[in-house]
Amino acid sequence: MWAISGDLPNDYVSAYKAKNPKEAIHAIASLWQEAAQYMARGLAHPSFMIGTGEHAEELAPMLASRAKMLLDWSSDPEMWEENEG
C-alpha cells in the first residue's frame, strides 16, 4: 500500500494498482482531479468523497490544486530515478 498525507487529504492506493511511488502519486492525483470536477459541479463522485460532501463546492479548488501539483510531480522525469522499480 502507498499512502499520502500532509497539507492535503490523507489517501492511499493499493500496491497492486501502483507498483512504485510515481504510479501511486499519479493514481491518487488522477482520482482527486476527477473528484474535484464533480465537487465543483455540486455532484458526488461515484467512488470518492472528502468529508460529508457538505462543503464540496468550496473544497473543489483546493483539491484540484493539490491534484495538479501531484500530477506535475509524477510527470517530471527529474523527480524520479531512471531505474525505478
Backbone as XML, in Angstrom:
<?xml version="1.0"?>
<chain id="A" units="angstrom">
  <residue number="1" name="MET">
    <atom name="N" x="0.844" y="-1.168" z="0.000"/>
    <atom name="CA" x="0.000" y="0.000" z="0.000"/>
    <atom name="C" x="0.892" y="1.235" z="0.000"/>
  </residue>
  <residue number="2" name="TRP">
    <atom name="N" x="0.465" y="2.250" z="-0.746"/>
    <atom name="CA" x="1.120" y="3.549" z="-0.783"/>
    <atom name="C" x="0.161" y="4.560" z="-0.174"/>
  </residue>
  <residue number="3" name="ALA">
    <atom name="N" x="0.680" y="5.453" z="0.673"/>
    <atom name="CA" x="-0.165" y="6.436" z="1.341"/>
    <atom name="C" x="0.441" y="7.830" z="1.187"/>
  </residue>
  <residue number="4" name="ILE">
    <atom name="N" x="-0.427" y="8.831" z="1.283"/>
    <atom name="CA" x="-0.008" y="10.221" z="1.209"/>
    <atom name="C" x="-0.758" y="11.000" z="2.279"/>
  </residue>
  <residue number="5" name="SER">
    <atom name="N" x="-0.063" y="11.949" z="2.904"/>
    <atom name="CA" x="-0.702" y="12.823" z="3.893"/>
    <atom name="C" x="0.095" y="14.112" z="3.972"/>
  </residue>
  <residue number="6" name="GLY">
    <atom name="N" x="-0.477" y="15.095" z="4.598"/>
    <atom name="CA" x="0.184" y="16.379" z="4.739"/>
    <atom name="C" x="-0.829" y="17.494" z="4.575"/>
  </residue>
  <residue number="7" name="ASP">
    <atom name="N" x="-0.467" y="18.552" z="3.838"/>
    <atom name="CA" x="-1.368" y="19.668" z="3.582"/>
    <atom name="C" x="-2.264" y="19.313" z="2.396"/>
  </residue>
  <residue number="8" name="LEU">
    <atom name="N" x="-2.917" y="18.199" z="2.539"/>
    <atom name="CA" x="-3.797" y="17.648" z="1.522"/>
    <atom name="C" x="-4.561" y="16.502" z="2.165"/>
  </residue>
  <residue number="9" name="PRO">
    <atom name="N" x="-5.547" y="15.956" z="1.492"/>
    <atom name="CA" x="-6.265" y="14.832" z="2.105"/>
    <atom name="C" x="-5.349" y="13.621" z="2.304"/>
  </residue>
  <residue number="10" name="ASN">
    <atom name="N" x="-5.568" y="12.895" z="3.363"/>
    <atom name="CA" x="-4.892" y="11.609" z="3.527"/>
    <atom name="C" x="-5.544" y="10.646" z="2.548"/>
  </residue>
  <residue number="11" name="ASP">
    <atom name="N" x="-4.724" y="9.891" z="1.859"/>
    <atom name="CA" x="-5.278" y="8.943" z="0.892"/>
    <atom name="C" x="-4.287" y="7.810" z="0.706"/>
  </residue>
  <residue number="12" name="TYR">
    <atom name="N" x="-4.722" y="6.763" z="0.050"/>
    <atom name="CA" x="-3.851" y="5.625" z="-0.210"/>
    <atom name="C" x="-4.302" y="4.913" z="-1.475"/>
  </residue>
  <residue number="13" name="VAL">
    <atom name="N" x="-3.398" y="4.110" z="-2.005"/>
    <atom name="CA" x="-3.693" y="3.284" z="-3.167"/>
    <atom name="C" x="-2.994" y="1.942" z="-2.953"/>
  </residue>
  <residue number="14" name="SER">
    <atom name="N" x="-3.594" y="0.919" z="-3.440"/>
    <atom name="CA" x="-3.038" y="-0.420" z="-3.311"/>
    <atom name="C" x="-1.742" y="-0.550" z="-4.114"/>
  </residue>
  <residue number="15" name="ALA">
    <atom name="N" x="-0.785" y="-1.258" z="-3.564"/>
    <atom name="CA" x="0.452" y="-1.541" z="-4.282"/>
    <atom name="C" x="0.172" y="-2.467" z="-5.466"/>
  </residue>
  <residue number="16" name="TYR">
    <atom name="N" x="-0.953" y="-3.106" z="-5.460"/>
    <atom name="CA" x="-1.360" y="-3.945" z="-6.593"/>
    <atom name="C" x="-1.640" y="-3.077" z="-7.817"/>
  </residue>
  <residue number="17" name="LYS">
    <atom name="N" x="-2.194" y="-1.881" z="-7.585"/>
    <atom name="CA" x="-2.522" y="-0.964" z="-8.679"/>
    <atom name="C" x="-1.372" y="-0.027" z="-9.020"/>
  </residue>
  <residue number="18" name="ALA">
    <atom name="N" x="-0.489" y="0.223" z="-8.081"/>
    <atom name="CA" x="0.630" y="1.143" z="-8.280"/>
    <atom name="C" x="1.906" y="0.451" z="-7.837"/>
  </residue>
  <residue number="19" name="LYS">
    <atom name="N" x="2.776" y="0.180" z="-8.760"/>
    <atom name="CA" x="3.979" y="-0.605" z="-8.470"/>
    <atom name="C" x="5.109" y="0.198" z="-7.835"/>
  </residue>
  <residue number="20" name="ASN">
    <atom name="N" x="5.024" y="1.537" z="-7.896"/>
    <atom name="CA" x="6.088" y="2.372" z="-7.354"/>
    <atom name="C" x="5.493" y="3.713" z="-6.921"/>
  </residue>
  <residue number="21" name="PRO">
    <atom name="N" x="6.268" y="4.543" z="-6.222"/>
    <atom name="CA" x="5.736" y="5.823" z="-5.739"/>
    <atom name="C" x="5.207" y="6.723" z="-6.852"/>
  </residue>
  <residue number="22" name="LYS">
    <atom name="N" x="5.874" y="6.750" z="-7.986"/>
    <atom name="CA" x="5.426" y="7.581" z="-9.102"/>
    <atom name="C" x="4.030" y="7.177" z="-9.568"/>
  </residue>
  <residue number="23" name="GLU">
    <atom name="N" x="3.804" y="5.895" z="-9.732"/>
    <atom name="CA" x="2.480" y="5.403" z="-10.126"/>
    <atom name="C" x="1.440" y="5.685" z="-9.056"/>
  </residue>
  <residue number="24" name="ALA">
    <atom name="N" x="1.838" y="5.574" z="-7.791"/>
    <atom name="CA" x="0.906" y="5.835" z="-6.688"/>
    <atom name="C" x="0.474" y="7.295" z="-6.682"/>
  </residue>
  <residue number="25" name="ILE">
    <atom name="N" x="1.427" y="8.211" z="-6.818"/>
    <atom name="CA" x="1.100" y="9.630" z="-6.842"/>
    <atom name="C" x="0.194" y="9.937" z="-8.025"/>
  </residue>
  <residue number="26" name="HIS">
    <atom name="N" x="0.509" y="9.366" z="-9.167"/>
    <atom name="CA" x="-0.314" y="9.613" z="-10.358"/>
    <atom name="C" x="-1.737" y="9.083" z="-10.171"/>
  </residue>
  <residue number="27" name="ALA">
    <atom name="N" x="-1.868" y="7.904" z="-9.611"/>
    <atom name="CA" x="-3.199" y="7.317" z="-9.404"/>
    <atom name="C" x="-4.035" y="8.147" z="-8.425"/>
  </residue>
  <residue number="28" name="ILE">
    <atom name="N" x="-3.439" y="8.545" z="-7.325"/>
    <atom name="CA" x="-4.157" y="9.350" z="-6.331"/>
    <atom name="C" x="-4.532" y="10.704" z="-6.922"/>
  </residue>
  <residue number="29" name="ALA">
    <atom name="N" x="-3.583" y="11.358" z="-7.576"/>
    <atom name="CA" x="-3.847" y="12.685" z="-8.144"/>
    <atom name="C" x="-4.904" y="12.637" z="-9.242"/>
  </residue>
  <residue number="30" name="SER">
    <atom name="N" x="-4.900" y="11.594" z="-10.036"/>
    <atom name="CA" x="-5.915" y="11.466" z="-11.095"/>
    <atom name="C" x="-7.311" y="11.348" z="-10.492"/>
  </residue>
  <residue number="31" name="LEU">
    <atom name="N" x="-7.430" y="10.574" z="-9.439"/>
    <atom name="CA" x="-8.720" y="10.442" z="-8.755"/>
    <atom name="C" x="-9.145" y="11.774" z="-8.156"/>
  </residue>
  <residue number="32" name="TRP">
    <atom name="N" x="-8.217" y="12.467" z="-7.526"/>
    <atom name="CA" x="-8.530" y="13.766" z="-6.932"/>
    <atom name="C" x="-8.971" y="14.766" z="-7.984"/>
  </residue>
  <residue number="33" name="GLN">
    <atom name="N" x="-8.300" y="14.764" z="-9.129"/>
    <atom name="CA" x="-8.652" y="15.693" z="-10.201"/>
    <atom name="C" x="-10.094" y="15.426" z="-10.666"/>
  </residue>
  <residue number="34" name="GLU">
    <atom name="N" x="-10.403" y="14.174" z="-10.859"/>
    <atom name="CA" x="-11.757" y="13.790" z="-11.269"/>
    <atom name="C" x="-12.772" y="14.156" z="-10.190"/>
  </residue>
  <residue number="35" name="ALA">
    <atom name="N" x="-12.452" y="13.868" z="-8.947"/>
    <atom name="CA" x="-13.365" y="14.169" z="-7.845"/>
    <atom name="C" x="-13.591" y="15.677" z="-7.722"/>
  </residue>
  <residue number="36" name="ALA">
    <atom name="N" x="-12.540" y="16.475" z="-7.917"/>
    <atom name="CA" x="-12.671" y="17.932" z="-7.835"/>
    <atom name="C" x="-13.627" y="18.459" z="-8.897"/>
  </residue>
  <residue number="37" name="GLN">
    <atom name="N" x="-13.618" y="17.848" z="-10.074"/>
    <atom name="CA" x="-14.537" y="18.254" z="-11.139"/>
    <atom name="C" x="-15.978" y="17.976" z="-10.735"/>
  </residue>
  <residue number="38" name="TYR">
    <atom name="N" x="-16.223" y="16.830" z="-10.161"/>
    <atom name="CA" x="-17.563" y="16.505" z="-9.662"/>
    <atom name="C" x="-17.967" y="17.491" z="-8.573"/>
  </residue>
  <residue number="39" name="MET">
    <atom name="N" x="-17.057" y="17.704" z="-7.617"/>
    <atom name="CA" x="-17.345" y="18.566" z="-6.479"/>
    <atom name="C" x="-17.670" y="19.992" z="-6.920"/>
  </residue>
  <residue number="40" name="ALA">
    <atom name="N" x="-16.941" y="20.493" z="-7.915"/>
    <atom name="CA" x="-17.165" y="21.858" z="-8.399"/>
    <atom name="C" x="-18.564" y="22.020" z="-8.994"/>
  </residue>
  <residue number="41" name="ARG">
    <atom name="N" x="-19.112" y="20.923" z="-9.503"/>
    <atom name="CA" x="-20.469" y="20.957" z="-10.071"/>
    <atom name="C" x="-21.532" y="20.629" z="-9.025"/>
  </residue>
  <residue number="42" name="GLY">
    <atom name="N" x="-21.086" y="20.403" z="-7.786"/>
    <atom name="CA" x="-22.029" y="20.078" z="-6.716"/>
    <atom name="C" x="-22.519" y="18.642" z="-6.768"/>
  </residue>
  <residue number="43" name="LEU">
    <atom name="N" x="-21.753" y="17.791" z="-7.433"/>
    <atom name="CA" x="-22.128" y="16.385" z="-7.575"/>
    <atom name="C" x="-21.216" y="15.497" z="-6.740"/>
  </residue>
  <residue number="44" name="ALA">
    <atom name="N" x="-21.704" y="14.344" z="-6.385"/>
    <atom name="CA" x="-20.901" y="13.361" z="-5.652"/>
    <atom name="C" x="-20.179" y="12.463" z="-6.645"/>
  </residue>
  <residue number="45" name="HIS">
    <atom name="N" x="-18.908" y="12.255" z="-6.422"/>
    <atom name="CA" x="-18.149" y="11.298" z="-7.223"/>
    <atom name="C" x="-18.678" y="9.908" z="-6.895"/>
  </residue>
  <residue number="46" name="PRO">
    <atom name="N" x="-18.754" y="9.013" z="-7.874"/>
    <atom name="CA" x="-19.319" y="7.684" z="-7.597"/>
    <atom name="C" x="-18.525" y="6.818" z="-6.623"/>
  </residue>
  <residue number="47" name="SER">
    <atom name="N" x="-17.216" y="7.106" z="-6.437"/>
    <atom name="CA" x="-16.437" y="6.225" z="-5.566"/>
    <atom name="C" x="-15.528" y="6.959" z="-4.582"/>
  </residue>
  <residue number="48" name="PHE">
    <atom name="N" x="-15.603" y="8.268" z="-4.505"/>
    <atom name="CA" x="-14.658" y="9.016" z="-3.675"/>
    <atom name="C" x="-15.360" y="10.216" z="-3.056"/>
  </residue>
  <residue number="49" name="MET">
    <atom name="N" x="-15.104" y="10.437" z="-1.766"/>
    <atom name="CA" x="-15.707" y="11.588" z="-1.097"/>
    <atom name="C" x="-14.758" y="12.106" z="-0.031"/>
  </residue>
  <residue number="50" name="ILE">
    <atom name="N" x="-14.734" y="13.423" z="0.107"/>
    <atom name="CA" x="-13.967" y="14.040" z="1.183"/>
    <atom name="C" x="-14.984" y="14.598" z="2.169"/>
  </residue>
  <residue number="51" name="GLY">
    <atom name="N" x="-14.902" y="14.164" z="3.391"/>
    <atom name="CA" x="-15.840" y="14.624" z="4.413"/>
    <atom name="C" x="-17.268" y="14.221" z="4.108"/>
  </residue>
  <residue number="52" name="THR">
    <atom name="N" x="-18.187" y="15.079" z="4.495"/>
    <atom name="CA" x="-19.610" y="14.762" z="4.332"/>
    <atom name="C" x="-20.159" y="15.198" z="2.981"/>
  </residue>
  <residue number="53" name="GLY">
    <atom name="N" x="-19.382" y="15.972" z="2.249"/>
    <atom name="CA" x="-19.849" y="16.496" z="0.978"/>
    <atom name="C" x="-20.554" y="17.831" z="1.128"/>
  </residue>
  <residue number="54" name="GLU">
    <atom name="N" x="-20.713" y="18.254" z="2.370"/>
    <atom name="CA" x="-21.431" y="19.484" z="2.679"/>
    <atom name="C" x="-20.747" y="20.724" z="2.093"/>
  </residue>
  <residue number="55" name="HIS">
    <atom name="N" x="-19.425" y="20.720" z="2.027"/>
    <atom name="CA" x="-18.661" y="21.875" z="1.545"/>
    <atom name="C" x="-17.915" y="21.543" z="0.258"/>
  </residue>
  <residue number="56" name="ALA">
    <atom name="N" x="-18.453" y="20.638" z="-0.525"/>
    <atom name="CA" x="-17.763" y="20.137" z="-1.712"/>
    <atom name="C" x="-17.390" y="21.236" z="-2.693"/>
  </residue>
  <residue number="57" name="GLU">
    <atom name="N" x="-18.305" y="22.130" z="-2.993"/>
    <atom name="CA" x="-18.018" y="23.186" z="-3.968"/>
    <atom name="C" x="-16.919" y="24.124" z="-3.472"/>
  </residue>
  <residue number="58" name="GLU">
    <atom name="N" x="-16.846" y="24.319" z="-2.179"/>
    <atom name="CA" x="-15.816" y="25.161" z="-1.568"/>
    <atom name="C" x="-14.450" y="24.468" z="-1.569"/>
  </residue>
  <residue number="59" name="LEU">
    <atom name="N" x="-14.444" y="23.142" z="-1.371"/>
    <atom name="CA" x="-13.194" y="22.383" z="-1.309"/>
    <atom name="C" x="-12.646" y="21.999" z="-2.678"/>
  </residue>
  <residue number="60" name="ALA">
    <atom name="N" x="-13.476" y="22.030" z="-3.698"/>
    <atom name="CA" x="-13.080" y="21.590" z="-5.039"/>
    <atom name="C" x="-11.819" y="22.287" z="-5.553"/>
  </residue>
  <residue number="61" name="PRO">
    <atom name="N" x="-11.706" y="23.623" z="-5.468"/>
    <atom name="CA" x="-10.487" y="24.258" z="-5.982"/>
    <atom name="C" x="-9.219" y="23.832" z="-5.234"/>
  </residue>
  <residue number="62" name="MET">
    <atom name="N" x="-9.330" y="23.618" z="-3.932"/>
    <atom name="CA" x="-8.160" y="23.175" z="-3.168"/>
    <atom name="C" x="-7.744" y="21.767" z="-3.587"/>
  </residue>
  <residue number="63" name="LEU">
    <atom name="N" x="-8.716" y="20.882" z="-3.748"/>
    <atom name="CA" x="-8.406" y="19.525" z="-4.171"/>
    <atom name="C" x="-7.820" y="19.527" z="-5.578"/>
  </residue>
  <residue number="64" name="ALA">
    <atom name="N" x="-8.384" y="20.341" z="-6.458"/>
    <atom name="CA" x="-7.870" y="20.435" z="-7.831"/>
    <atom name="C" x="-6.428" y="20.931" z="-7.849"/>
  </residue>
  <residue number="65" name="SER">
    <atom name="N" x="-6.098" y="21.904" z="-6.995"/>
    <atom name="CA" x="-4.726" y="22.427" z="-6.986"/>
    <atom name="C" x="-3.746" y="21.383" z="-6.459"/>
  </residue>
  <residue number="66" name="ARG">
    <atom name="N" x="-4.148" y="20.617" z="-5.457"/>
    <atom name="CA" x="-3.277" y="19.544" z="-4.947"/>
    <atom name="C" x="-3.098" y="18.467" z="-6.010"/>
  </residue>
  <residue number="67" name="ALA">
    <atom name="N" x="-4.172" y="18.135" z="-6.707"/>
    <atom name="CA" x="-4.095" y="17.127" z="-7.767"/>
    <atom name="C" x="-3.150" y="17.580" z="-8.872"/>
  </residue>
  <residue number="68" name="LYS">
    <atom name="N" x="-3.259" y="18.829" z="-9.285"/>
    <atom name="CA" x="-2.386" y="19.339" z="-10.343"/>
    <atom name="C" x="-0.933" y="19.291" z="-9.921"/>
  </residue>
  <residue number="69" name="MET">
    <atom name="N" x="-0.648" y="19.702" z="-8.680"/>
    <atom name="CA" x="0.720" y="19.672" z="-8.183"/>
    <atom name="C" x="1.276" y="18.244" z="-8.240"/>
  </residue>
  <residue number="70" name="LEU">
    <atom name="N" x="0.504" y="17.278" z="-7.760"/>
    <atom name="CA" x="0.972" y="15.894" z="-7.756"/>
    <atom name="C" x="1.101" y="15.329" z="-9.167"/>
  </residue>
  <residue number="71" name="LEU">
    <atom name="N" x="0.181" y="15.686" z="-10.061"/>
    <atom name="CA" x="0.294" y="15.233" z="-11.448"/>
    <atom name="C" x="1.532" y="15.823" z="-12.112"/>
  </residue>
  <residue number="72" name="ASP">
    <atom name="N" x="1.825" y="17.080" z="-11.818"/>
    <atom name="CA" x="3.048" y="17.697" z="-12.345"/>
    <atom name="C" x="4.274" y="16.958" z="-11.839"/>
  </residue>
  <residue number="73" name="TRP">
    <atom name="N" x="4.298" y="16.645" z="-10.550"/>
    <atom name="CA" x="5.426" y="15.895" z="-9.992"/>
    <atom name="C" x="5.553" y="14.528" z="-10.639"/>
  </residue>
  <residue number="74" name="SER">
    <atom name="N" x="4.435" y="13.839" z="-10.794"/>
    <atom name="CA" x="4.506" y="12.473" z="-11.329"/>
    <atom name="C" x="4.953" y="12.451" z="-12.786"/>
  </residue>
  <residue number="75" name="SER">
    <atom name="N" x="4.790" y="13.559" z="-13.496"/>
    <atom name="CA" x="5.212" y="13.586" z="-14.899"/>
    <atom name="C" x="6.567" y="14.264" z="-15.108"/>
  </residue>
  <residue number="76" name="ASP">
    <atom name="N" x="7.210" y="14.699" z="-14.028"/>
    <atom name="CA" x="8.513" y="15.356" z="-14.114"/>
    <atom name="C" x="9.617" y="14.303" z="-13.995"/>
  </residue>
  <residue number="77" name="PRO">
    <atom name="N" x="10.332" y="14.020" z="-15.091"/>
    <atom name="CA" x="11.358" y="12.964" z="-15.040"/>
    <atom name="C" x="12.494" y="13.265" z="-14.061"/>
  </residue>
  <residue number="78" name="GLU">
    <atom name="N" x="12.719" y="14.524" z="-13.742"/>
    <atom name="CA" x="13.785" y="14.868" z="-12.807"/>
    <atom name="C" x="13.447" y="14.479" z="-11.368"/>
  </residue>
  <residue number="79" name="MET">
    <atom name="N" x="12.183" y="14.200" z="-11.105"/>
    <atom name="CA" x="11.761" y="13.803" z="-9.758"/>
    <atom name="C" x="12.006" y="12.314" z="-9.477"/>
  </residue>
  <residue number="80" name="TRP">
    <atom name="N" x="12.283" y="11.542" z="-10.527"/>
    <atom name="CA" x="12.315" y="10.092" z="-10.385"/>
    <atom name="C" x="13.616" y="9.516" z="-10.921"/>
  </residue>
  <residue number="81" name="GLU">
    <atom name="N" x="14.096" y="8.495" z="-10.244"/>
    <atom name="CA" x="15.292" y="7.796" z="-10.705"/>
    <atom name="C" x="14.949" y="6.986" z="-11.945"/>
  </residue>
  <residue number="82" name="GLU">
    <atom name="N" x="15.890" y="6.893" z="-12.854"/>
    <atom name="CA" x="15.658" y="6.172" z="-14.113"/>
    <atom name="C" x="15.361" y="4.691" z="-13.909"/>
  </residue>
  <residue number="83" name="ASN">
    <atom name="N" x="16.019" y="4.046" z="-12.981"/>
    <atom name="CA" x="15.869" y="2.606" z="-12.794"/>
    <atom name="C" x="14.861" y="2.269" z="-11.711"/>
  </residue>
  <residue number="84" name="GLU">
    <atom name="N" x="13.884" y="3.116" z="-11.561"/>
    <atom name="CA" x="12.854" y="2.890" z="-10.529"/>
    <atom name="C" x="12.112" y="1.593" z="-10.814"/>
  </residue>
  <residue number="85" name="GLY">
    <atom name="N" x="11.909" y="0.792" z="-9.786"/>
    <atom name="CA" x="11.257" y="-0.495" z="-9.965"/>
    <atom name="C" x="9.871" y="-0.407" z="-9.668"/>
  </residue>
</chain>
